[in-house]
Amino acid sequence: MPELTGKKLGVLLTTAPVHPNFRPALALMNAALDAGVRVYLYCVDDGVCAVSTPEIQAIKARGASLFGCAYGAHRRHIAVDDSAAWSGLTVLADVVGSTDRFVSF
């Protein structure tokens, strides 16, 4: 779909990998990447538990920009490492404001 190439999709993931919304979020991001869309994923709340999963790391390896809420990671005793760009909610605001479409799961 050439009309999607270069577009930007923002995704907010608030759910853990065991939540039913996790798989649809992955499917959407993979489909977007397949279509040439730039994906920006921000994980917050229980979504920070998904950052180190193989599925999310594969999305990152495909070229998605992966951000995690540092505060949420700290509260859940998750190490802040190079698995994501750990930041605050100002980065989320930037993602919301700079993408063509924004969805949350």
C-alpha positions, 0 to 999 in steps of 0.5 A, a space after each residue: 500500500 504505497 499510500 501508507 509508506 512514510 506515515 506514522 502510527 503511535 501505539 500506547 500499550 497499557 496491558 501486560 502480555 497475558 491480556 487479550 489486547 496484546 495479540 491484536 496490538 502486535 498484529 496491528 504493529 506488524 501490519 503497519 510495518 509491513 505497509 511501510 508505516 513508521 511505528 512508535 510504541 510507548 509502553 506504560 502501566 502494565 505495558 512495561 511488562 511487555 517491553 522485554 518480551 520477544 514479540 515486542 523486541 521483534 517489533 523493535 528489531 523491525 524498526 519500530 521506535 520503542 519507549 517505556 515509562 521509566 516510572 512504571 518500570 520502577 514501580 514494577 521493579 523492572 530494570 531500566 536497560 537498553 531494551 527500550 528508550 525509558 522516559 517520562 510522559 512528555 515523550 508520550 505527548 510527543 508521540 501523540 502529537 507527531 503521529 498521523 494516527 494514535 491508538 491505545 491497547 
